[in-house]
Amino acid sequence: MNGLEVNIVGANPGLWPVPQIWGWEIALYLFLGGLTAGLMVASGAAFRRSGDLPRSLGWWAPLLAPVVLGAGMLALFFDLENKLNVWRFYTALRLSSPMSWGAWILLLVAPATLAMAVVAVQERLVGASPAWRRRIAGANLGLGIALGIYTGILLGALGARPLWNSSMLGPLFLASGVSSALALLLLLERDAGARHSLNAVEKKVVGLEAGMLALLLIGLATGSAAHRAAAKLLLGGEFTGLFWAGVVFAGMLVPVGLDVLSRKGRAQVSFWPSLLVLAGAFTLRAVILFAGQVSRWEVL
Amino acid sequence: MRYAMAIDLRTCMGCAACVVACKVTHRVEERFSRCRIRESLRGEFPTLQLTLYSERCNHCAEAPCVTNCPTGASHYADVGIVAVKESRCTGCKACLAACPYDARFINGRGVAEKCTFCLDRLRRGEEPACVATCPSRAMIFGDLDDPASEISRTLAARPHRVLLAEAGTRPHVFYLE
């Protein structure tokens, strides 16, 4: 619309001129929840096979998952404006509300990660492999995928914010969770062979993520006026710099590039690619969360 | 029974008496409002058009705040009004993010608050405070299910629209053109 100027008498703070509904707590939760999902997928897939596992997959992934999840849930709790009513999430299961699914998924995820940690401790310290190892691993794999995808569906269900209206967000957040989990595990793995295979998978997932991000943008940029305006926030608008520099360049291109260089022996790669992937995953959540809140349908 | 509101864009002066009446009636906290006046200035100088909208919760028949509420705090009251049960609200803000009209806010008690169509006054047989106070009589309130009601007859006779019809929420606040 050409020349539209809006002024509101009686506007509420936090909603006008720019909605600021969710803050850093939710960005952090989306990142840590995704990281937990990735750790669950990694350890779940690894423990489903029999035999010895590298330290990163057999020890760190199952042990870190409940810790990271706890930190994420704490961030989520900090965001609640009426904390005393937190138990109300568990007096209702509302199928129309992805927020409700999320509350219940978290309730299943927490014991699943703890059980996986128990299996890991038992195998490493006692040396015995419990009979239910495969079942726990399968539960972690399935629930990890559910946890990773639901955060994207949660945002996607909020039709009022066009930038989030894409079913691509779920798989994108899952892929980003898996790549950030593999990056974290690479920081902790000392065995060269295991590092090599983790690295190979991580790069493929980052590639997949880049493809999904491109599809997300194409979907928005070819949509209705509201969706095109939302895409513009990332393609020439307010969040363009942070998105391209933080998510695409620093979070995807640089780590993969450094890795390629190190294989050719032209760069000494240490912890930088992993840190960049982790920072990029957090920036992705922050950019999508904050740009999404700014995107809106134009009321005429 | 299906309550609805019609606001005449030709007679509304944007005086904000509705905003004040609402604030006083419901003792809405400082800095917050359940309703508002939006001044929308369109066009390029010198061809300008200013429209004044008295806005509040649209009490949508397909309310995204109700679908997205994880606890059932946001619900349809028996007369088609969208209401919030404070004792169930966790302050998760899913409803704020879901509302395309930005009609809700989190109050000082940490729960979602918005226009109730003055459900308490309706139950006493009174009109909503904003409607009762409107000095230019630009607001009509009544039952859409009753074809004889003033609002049904007005909507049948005059061209009208809702805000963001494309959002598919089926609002119960209509603007007469």
HADDOCK unambig.tbl for C-alpha pairs under 7 A between the chains (distance, minus, plus):
assign (segid A and resid 2 and name CA) (segid B and resid 43 and name CA) 6.09 0.50 0.50
assign (segid A and resid 3 and name CA) (segid B and resid 42 and name CA) 5.65 0.50 0.50
assign (segid A and resid 3 and name CA) (segid B and resid 43 and name CA) 5.12 0.50 0.50
assign (segid A and resid 3 and name CA) (segid B and resid 44 and name CA) 5.82 0.50 0.50
assign (segid A and resid 4 and name CA) (segid B and resid 40 and name CA) 6.89 0.50 0.50
assign (segid A and resid 4 and name CA) (segid B and resid 41 and name CA) 5.65 0.50 0.50
assign (segid A and resid 4 and name CA) (segid B and resid 42 and name CA) 4.61 0.50 0.50
assign (segid A and resid 4 and name CA) (segid B and resid 43 and name CA) 6.59 0.50 0.50
assign (segid A and resid 5 and name CA) (segid B and resid 40 and name CA) 5.83 0.50 0.50
assign (segid A and resid 5 and name CA) (segid B and resid 41 and name CA) 4.92 0.50 0.50
assign (segid A and resid 5 and name CA) (segid B and resid 42 and name CA) 6.42 0.50 0.50
assign (segid A and resid 6 and name CA) (segid B and resid 38 and name CA) 6.77 0.50 0.50
assign (segid A and resid 6 and name CA) (segid B and resid 39 and name CA) 5.54 0.50 0.50
assign (segid A and resid 6 and name CA) (segid B and resid 40 and name CA) 4.64 0.50 0.50
assign (segid A and resid 6 and name CA) (segid B and resid 41 and name CA) 6.19 0.50 0.50
assign (segid A and resid 7 and name CA) (segid B and resid 38 and name CA) 5.80 0.50 0.50
assign (segid A and resid 7 and name CA) (segid B and resid 39 and name CA) 5.06 0.50 0.50
assign (segid A and resid 7 and name CA) (segid B and resid 40 and name CA) 6.67 0.50 0.50
assign (segid A and resid 8 and name CA) (segid B and resid 36 and name CA) 6.72 0.50 0.50
assign (segid A and resid 8 and name CA) (segid B and resid 37 and name CA) 5.60 0.50 0.50
assign (segid A and resid 8 and name CA) (segid B and resid 38 and name CA) 4.40 0.50 0.50
assign (segid A and resid 8 and name CA) (segid B and resid 39 and name CA) 6.07 0.50 0.50
assign (segid A and resid 9 and name CA) (segid B and resid 36 and name CA) 5.54 0.50 0.50
assign (segid A and resid 9 and name CA) (segid B and resid 37 and name CA) 5.01 0.50 0.50
assign (segid A and resid 9 and name CA) (segid B and resid 38 and name CA) 6.39 0.50 0.50
assign (segid A and resid 10 and name CA) (segid B and resid 19 and name CA) 6.87 0.50 0.50
assign (segid A and resid 10 and name CA) (segid B and resid 33 and name CA) 5.52 0.50 0.50
assign (segid A and resid 10 and name CA) (segid B and resid 35 and name CA) 6.68 0.50 0.50
assign (segid A and resid 10 and name CA) (segid B and resid 36 and name CA) 4.53 0.50 0.50
assign (segid A and resid 10 and name CA) (segid B and resid 37 and name CA) 6.58 0.50 0.50
assign (segid A and resid 11 and name CA) (segid B and resid 33 and name CA) 6.65 0.50 0.50
assign (segid A and resid 11 and name CA) (segid B and resid 36 and name CA) 6.25 0.50 0.50
assign (segid A and resid 12 and name CA) (segid B and resid 31 and name CA) 6.83 0.50 0.50
assign (segid A and resid 12 and name CA) (segid B and resid 32 and name CA) 5.24 0.50 0.50
assign (segid A and resid 12 and name CA) (segid B and resid 33 and name CA) 6.25 0.50 0.50
assign (segid A and resid 12 and name CA) (segid B and resid 105 and name CA) 6.90 0.50 0.50
assign (segid A and resid 15 and name CA) (segid B and resid 102 and name CA) 6.62 0.50 0.50
assign (segid A and resid 21 and name CA) (segid B and resid 93 and name CA) 6.90 0.50 0.50
assign (segid A and resid 21 and name CA) (segid B and resid 96 and name CA) 6.99 0.50 0.50
assign (segid A and resid 21 and name CA) (segid B and resid 97 and name CA) 6.65 0.50 0.50
assign (segid A and resid 80 and name CA) (segid B and resid 90 and name CA) 6.28 0.50 0.50
assign (segid A and resid 80 and name CA) (segid B and resid 91 and name CA) 5.19 0.50 0.50
assign (segid A and resid 80 and name CA) (segid B and resid 92 and name CA) 5.03 0.50 0.50
assign (segid A and resid 81 and name CA) (segid B and resid 90 and name CA) 6.60 0.50 0.50
assign (segid A and resid 81 and name CA) (segid B and resid 91 and name CA) 4.36 0.50 0.50
assign (segid A and resid 81 and name CA) (segid B and resid 92 and name CA) 6.53 0.50 0.50
assign (segid A and resid 81 and name CA) (segid B and resid 110 and name CA) 4.48 0.50 0.50
assign (segid A and resid 81 and name CA) (segid B and resid 111 and name CA) 6.70 0.50 0.50
assign (segid A and resid 82 and name CA) (segid B and resid 90 and name CA) 4.83 0.50 0.50
assign (segid A and resid 82 and name CA) (segid B and resid 91 and name CA) 4.94 0.50 0.50
assign (segid A and resid 82 and name CA) (segid B and resid 110 and name CA) 4.75 0.50 0.50
assign (segid A and resid 82 and name CA) (segid B and resid 111 and name CA) 6.22 0.50 0.50
assign (segid A and resid 83 and name CA) (segid B and resid 90 and name CA) 6.37 0.50 0.50
assign (segid A and resid 85 and name CA) (segid B and resid 88 and name CA) 6.84 0.50 0.50
assign (segid A and resid 85 and name CA) (segid B and resid 89 and name CA) 6.71 0.50 0.50
assign (segid A and resid 85 and name CA) (segid B and resid 90 and name CA) 5.02 0.50 0.50
assign (segid A and resid 86 and name CA) (segid B and resid 90 and name CA) 5.71 0.50 0.50
assign (segid A and resid 88 and name CA) (segid B and resid 71 and name CA) 6.06 0.50 0.50
assign (segid A and resid 88 and name CA) (segid B and resid 88 and name CA) 6.05 0.50 0.50
assign (segid A and resid 88 and name CA) (segid B and resid 90 and name CA) 6.93 0.50 0.50
assign (segid A and resid 89 and name CA) (segid B and resid 70 and name CA) 6.40 0.50 0.50
assign (segid A and resid 89 and name CA) (segid B and resid 71 and name CA) 5.44 0.50 0.50
assign (segid A and resid 92 and name CA) (segid B and resid 71 and name CA) 5.41 0.50 0.50
assign (segid A and resid 94 and name CA) (segid B and resid 70 and name CA) 5.92 0.50 0.50
assign (segid A and resid 96 and name CA) (segid B and resid 67 and name CA) 5.21 0.50 0.50
assign (segid A and resid 96 and name CA) (segid B and resid 68 and name CA) 6.26 0.50 0.50
assign (segid A and resid 97 and name CA) (segid B and resid 67 and name CA) 5.71 0.50 0.50
assign (segid A and resid 97 and name CA) (segid B and resid 68 and name CA) 4.19 0.50 0.50
assign (segid A and resid 97 and name CA) (segid B and resid 69 and name CA) 5.91 0.50 0.50
assign (segid A and resid 97 and name CA) (segid B and resid 70 and name CA) 5.46 0.50 0.50
assign (segid A and resid 98 and name CA) (segid B and resid 68 and name CA) 6.89 0.50 0.50
assign (segid A and resid 99 and name CA) (segid B and resid 68 and name CA) 6.96 0.50 0.50
assign (segid A and resid 99 and name CA) (segid B and resid 70 and name CA) 5.49 0.50 0.50
assign (segid A and resid 100 and name CA) (segid B and resid 70 and name CA) 4.26 0.50 0.50
assign (segid A and resid 158 and name CA) (segid B and resid 97 and name CA) 6.39 0.50 0.50
assign (segid A and resid 158 and name CA) (segid B and resid 98 and name CA) 4.61 0.50 0.50
assign (segid A and resid 159 and name CA) (segid B and resid 98 and name CA) 6.24 0.50 0.50
assign (segid A and resid 160 and name CA) (segid B and resid 97 and name CA) 6.91 0.50 0.50
assign (segid A and resid 160 and name CA) (segid B and resid 98 and name CA) 5.32 0.50 0.50
assign (segid A and resid 160 and name CA) (segid B and resid 99 and name CA) 5.71 0.50 0.50
assign (segid A and resid 160 and name CA) (segid B and resid 100 and name CA) 4.21 0.50 0.50
assign (segid A and resid 297 and name CA) (segid B and resid 100 and name CA) 6.93 0.50 0.50
assign (segid A and resid 299 and name CA) (segid B and resid 163 and name CA) 6.55 0.50 0.50
assign (segid A and resid 299 and name CA) (segid B and resid 164 and name CA) 6.02 0.50 0.50
